[in-house]
Amino acid sequence: MTTANANDTIIGIESFGDDAAPLILLAGGTTMLSWPDSLCECLAAGGRRVVRYDLRDSGESTTADPDAPVYTLRDLAADAAALVDALGGGPAHLAGIGVGGMVAQVAALEHPRAFSALTLVGTRAVAPGPDDDLPDHGQATMSRLFAHPMPDWTDREAVADYVAHGAEILGDDPVAARAIAVRIWDRTPSTAPAIQMANQLGMVFSKLDCTPRWRERLSEIEVPTLVVHGRCDSFFPVDNGEAIAREIPEARWLVLEQAATAIPDAAAGEVAAAMLALG
């Protein structure tokens, strides 16, 4: 893991594969560890240079004030385009997961020359909140999540237990989630609650300016696009992904029948194959 300077911002990155191979850029949701090692390795084995990166206020990227971000969703999209430039691998295949999928959509619309393909995993085309025709977070799931008290963010084990419990509620593997939470905690530059929450939960996005809307512009995306969604996702229910796949011309649609919000290791090969098929 190292860093790169893009858009006047320090961005935490990790690379897999041959530096001379075509670039796949994985936008974290919010940290790079939202993308499983197994998927990165499969993509690299498929002849790609894979770079996963941390969004601002997470991991090794610039940390300012997660409670009051002065940047916008458009700035995060510009970071992605600038990072392609800094890495010298453009145009690149851009992929985003969760809130990183929102970054990726806007980046493809605002900086089309930087990207040759697009993969969107477990995300939606609106923020904040849903549109009337799209389901919001599952109410029962959110009630259970909010009923669980926040951990002591200075306590590594308490944070890991909290994340594992949340993963179980969401339908993800709690053992895998706990292991990732520990890795995220170890990479987080501070134990300050706001910074830990930004890394573990992406709470900064609830305070981020995401205007103007972009859903109505999805038909402008011209690059080959893959939309992936877990059938069991109650945070961004699957209809959100289906809507994106309908509205981006000729988008390919892949449902992971046993998955929720995370990409399970068991599905890494299937997802990698679908991404590599985009070219």
C-alpha positions as CSV (number, residue, x, y, z in Angstrom):
1,M,0.0,0.0,0.0
2,T,1.2,3.5,-0.8
3,T,-0.2,6.9,-1.8
4,A,-0.5,9.0,-5.0
5,N,-1.2,12.7,-5.4
6,A,-4.3,13.4,-7.5
7,N,-6.5,16.5,-7.7
8,D,-4.3,18.1,-5.1
9,T,-5.2,15.3,-2.7
10,I,-3.2,12.4,-1.2
11,I,-5.0,9.2,-2.2
12,G,-4.2,5.8,-0.5
13,I,-3.7,3.1,-3.1
14,E,-2.7,-0.6,-3.4
15,S,-1.7,-2.2,-6.7
16,F,-2.0,-5.8,-8.0
17,G,-0.6,-7.2,-11.3
18,D,1.6,-5.9,-14.0
19,D,2.1,-2.1,-14.1
20,A,2.1,-2.2,-17.9
21,A,-1.3,-4.0,-18.1
22,P,-4.7,-2.2,-18.8
23,L,-5.8,-0.4,-15.6
24,I,-8.8,-1.3,-13.5
25,L,-9.4,1.4,-10.8
26,L,-11.5,0.3,-7.8
27,A,-13.1,3.1,-5.8
28,G,-13.5,2.2,-2.2
29,G,-16.8,2.4,-0.4
30,T,-15.3,4.1,1.5
31,T,-11.9,2.4,2.1
32,M,-10.1,0.3,-0.5
33,L,-10.8,-2.8,1.7
34,S,-14.4,-2.8,0.5
35,W,-12.9,-4.6,-2.5
36,P,-11.9,-8.2,-1.4
37,D,-8.3,-9.4,-1.9
38,S,-9.7,-12.4,-3.8
39,L,-11.3,-10.2,-6.5
40,C,-8.2,-8.1,-6.9
41,E,-6.1,-11.2,-7.4
42,C,-8.5,-12.7,-9.9
43,L,-8.5,-9.5,-12.0
44,A,-4.7,-9.3,-11.9
45,A,-4.5,-13.0,-12.9
46,G,-6.8,-12.0,-15.9
47,G,-4.1,-9.7,-17.2
48,R,-5.1,-6.4,-15.6
49,R,-3.3,-3.8,-13.4
50,V,-5.6,-3.4,-10.5
51,V,-5.5,-0.4,-8.2
52,R,-7.9,-0.1,-5.3
53,Y,-8.0,3.2,-3.5
54,D,-9.4,5.0,-0.4
55,L,-11.9,7.8,-0.7
56,R,-11.1,11.0,1.1
57,D,-11.4,10.9,4.9
58,S,-10.6,7.2,4.9
59,G,-7.6,4.9,5.0
60,E,-4.4,6.5,3.8
61,S,-6.2,9.3,1.8
62,T,-6.3,12.9,3.0
63,T,-8.3,13.2,6.3
64,A,-9.8,16.6,7.0
65,D,-13.1,16.7,9.0
66,P,-15.5,13.9,8.4
67,D,-18.1,15.7,10.4
68,A,-18.1,18.7,8.0
69,P,-16.6,17.7,4.7
70,V,-15.8,20.8,2.5
71,Y,-15.6,18.6,-0.7
72,T,-18.6,17.3,-2.7
73,L,-19.5,14.1,-4.6
74,R,-18.2,15.9,-7.7
75,D,-14.8,16.4,-6.1
76,L,-14.6,12.7,-5.3
77,A,-15.5,12.0,-9.0
78,A,-12.7,14.4,-10.0
79,D,-10.3,12.5,-7.7
80,A,-11.0,9.3,-9.7
81,A,-10.2,10.9,-13.0
82,A,-7.1,12.6,-11.7
83,L,-5.9,9.3,-10.2
84,V,-6.1,7.7,-13.6
85,D,-3.9,10.5,-14.9
86,A,-1.5,10.2,-12.0
87,L,-1.2,6.4,-12.6
88,G,-0.6,6.9,-16.3
89,G,-3.1,4.1,-17.2
90,G,-5.9,5.9,-19.0
91,P,-8.5,5.4,-20.1
92,A,-9.2,3.0,-17.3
93,H,-12.0,0.6,-16.3
94,L,-13.6,2.3,-13.2
95,A,-15.4,0.3,-10.6
96,G,-17.2,1.5,-7.5
97,I,-18.9,-0.4,-4.7
98,G,-21.6,1.1,-2.3
99,V,-21.1,4.8,-2.0
100,G,-18.0,4.3,-4.3
101,G,-20.5,3.3,-6.9
102,M,-22.1,6.8,-6.7
103,V,-18.6,8.3,-7.2
104,A,-18.1,6.1,-10.2
105,Q,-21.4,7.0,-11.9
106,V,-20.7,10.7,-11.5
107,A,-17.1,10.3,-12.6
108,A,-18.2,8.5,-15.8
109,L,-20.6,11.3,-16.6
110,E,-18.4,14.2,-15.7
111,H,-15.0,12.8,-17.0
112,P,-15.9,10.4,-19.8
113,R,-12.5,10.5,-21.5
114,A,-10.8,9.1,-18.4
115,F,-12.7,5.8,-18.5
116,S,-13.1,2.9,-20.9
117,A,-15.5,0.8,-18.9
118,L,-17.7,1.0,-15.7
119,T,-18.6,-1.5,-13.0
120,L,-21.1,-0.6,-10.4
121,V,-21.6,-2.9,-7.4
122,G,-24.3,-2.7,-4.7
123,T,-25.1,1.0,-5.2
124,R,-27.9,3.3,-6.3
125,A,-28.4,6.3,-8.6
126,V,-29.6,8.8,-6.1
127,A,-28.2,10.4,-2.9
128,P,-29.4,11.2,-0.4
129,G,-32.3,8.9,-0.1
130,P,-34.3,7.0,-2.7
131,D,-36.7,8.1,-5.5
132,D,-40.4,7.3,-5.2
133,D,-39.9,4.3,-7.5
134,L,-36.8,2.9,-5.7
135,P,-36.8,1.1,-2.4
136,D,-35.0,2.8,0.6
137,H,-33.0,0.9,3.2
138,G,-35.0,-2.0,4.7
139,Q,-36.8,-0.6,7.7
140,A,-36.4,-3.8,9.8
141,T,-32.7,-4.0,9.0
142,M,-32.1,-0.3,9.9
143,S,-34.0,-0.6,13.1
144,R,-31.8,-3.5,14.2
145,L,-28.6,-1.6,13.2
146,F,-29.6,1.5,15.1
147,A,-30.7,-0.5,18.1
148,H,-27.1,-1.7,18.6
149,P,-25.0,0.9,20.6
150,M,-22.0,2.4,19.0
151,P,-18.7,1.0,20.2
152,D,-15.8,2.7,22.0
153,W,-14.0,3.7,18.8
154,T,-10.6,3.7,20.7
155,D,-11.1,0.0,21.3
156,R,-10.0,-2.2,18.4
157,E,-11.8,-5.3,19.5
158,A,-15.0,-3.5,20.4
159,V,-15.0,-1.9,16.9
160,A,-14.4,-5.3,15.2
161,D,-17.2,-6.9,17.3
162,Y,-19.6,-4.0,16.4
163,V,-18.9,-4.3,12.6
164,A,-19.2,-8.1,12.7
165,H,-22.6,-7.7,14.5
166,G,-23.7,-5.2,11.8
167,A,-22.6,-7.5,9.0
168,E,-24.7,-10.3,10.4
169,I,-27.7,-8.0,10.5
170,L,-27.1,-7.0,6.9
171,G,-26.7,-10.6,5.7
172,D,-22.9,-10.5,5.2
173,D,-20.4,-12.9,6.6
174,P,-19.6,-11.6,10.2
175,V,-16.3,-13.5,10.4
176,A,-15.0,-11.9,7.1
177,A,-16.4,-8.5,8.2
178,R,-14.6,-8.7,11.5
179,A,-11.3,-9.5,9.8
180,I,-11.7,-6.5,7.5
181,A,-12.7,-4.2,10.3
182,V,-9.5,-5.0,12.2
183,R,-7.5,-4.2,9.0
184,I,-9.4,-1.0,8.6
185,W,-8.9,0.0,12.2
186,D,-5.1,-0.7,11.9
187,R,-4.9,1.6,8.8
188,T,-7.0,4.4,10.3
189,P,-4.8,7.4,11.2
190,S,-6.7,8.3,14.4
191,T,-9.0,6.8,17.0
192,A,-11.1,9.9,17.0
193,P,-14.8,8.7,16.7
194,A,-15.6,10.7,13.6
195,I,-12.5,9.4,11.8
196,Q,-13.1,5.8,12.8
197,M,-16.8,6.1,11.8
198,A,-15.8,7.5,8.4
199,N,-13.5,4.5,7.9
200,Q,-15.7,1.8,9.3
201,L,-19.2,3.1,8.3
202,G,-18.7,5.7,5.7
203,M,-20.7,8.1,7.8
204,V,-19.1,11.1,6.0
205,F,-21.4,10.4,3.1
206,S,-24.5,11.3,5.1
207,K,-23.0,14.9,5.4
208,L,-21.7,15.2,1.8
209,D,-23.2,17.5,-0.8
210,C,-24.3,15.1,-3.6
211,T,-26.2,17.7,-5.7
212,P,-27.1,18.0,-8.5
213,R,-28.9,14.8,-9.3
214,W,-27.4,12.5,-11.9
215,R,-29.9,9.7,-12.3
216,E,-31.6,11.4,-15.3
217,R,-28.2,11.5,-17.1
218,L,-27.4,7.8,-16.9
219,S,-28.4,7.3,-20.5
220,E,-25.4,9.5,-21.4
221,I,-23.0,6.8,-20.3
222,E,-21.5,5.2,-23.4
223,V,-18.8,2.9,-22.1
224,P,-19.5,-0.8,-21.5
225,T,-21.1,-1.1,-18.1
226,L,-21.6,-4.0,-15.7
227,V,-24.0,-3.6,-12.8
228,V,-23.6,-6.1,-9.9
229,H,-26.0,-6.5,-7.0
230,G,-26.6,-8.9,-4.1
231,R,-30.0,-10.4,-4.1
232,C,-30.1,-10.2,-0.3
233,D,-29.0,-6.6,0.0
234,S,-31.3,-4.8,2.4
235,F,-29.2,-1.6,2.6
236,F,-29.5,-0.8,-1.1
237,P,-32.2,-3.2,-2.1
238,V,-31.7,-5.0,-5.5
239,D,-34.3,-2.8,-7.3
240,N,-31.8,0.1,-7.1
241,G,-29.2,-1.9,-9.1
242,E,-31.9,-3.0,-11.6
243,A,-32.9,0.6,-12.2
244,I,-29.3,1.5,-13.0
245,A,-28.9,-1.4,-15.4
246,R,-32.1,-0.4,-17.2
247,E,-31.1,3.2,-17.6
248,I,-27.5,2.8,-18.8
249,P,-27.6,1.8,-22.4
250,E,-26.8,-1.9,-23.0
251,A,-25.6,-2.4,-19.4
252,R,-24.9,-5.9,-18.3
253,W,-26.8,-7.1,-15.2
254,L,-25.3,-9.6,-12.7
255,V,-27.2,-10.7,-9.6
256,L,-25.3,-12.5,-6.9
257,E,-28.1,-14.7,-5.5
258,Q,-26.4,-15.4,-2.1
259,A,-24.8,-12.0,-1.5
260,A,-25.9,-9.0,0.5
261,T,-23.8,-5.8,0.6
262,A,-20.3,-7.3,0.3
263,I,-18.8,-9.4,-2.5
264,P,-18.2,-12.9,-0.9
265,D,-14.9,-14.6,-1.8
266,A,-17.0,-17.4,-3.3
267,A,-18.3,-14.9,-5.9
268,A,-15.0,-13.3,-6.7
269,G,-14.3,-15.4,-9.7
270,E,-17.7,-14.8,-11.2
271,V,-17.5,-11.0,-10.7
272,A,-14.0,-10.9,-12.1
273,A,-15.0,-12.8,-15.2
274,A,-17.9,-10.5,-15.8
275,M,-15.6,-7.4,-15.4
276,L,-12.9,-8.8,-17.6
277,A,-15.5,-9.5,-20.3
278,L,-16.1,-5.8,-20.6
279,G,-12.7,-5.4,-22.2
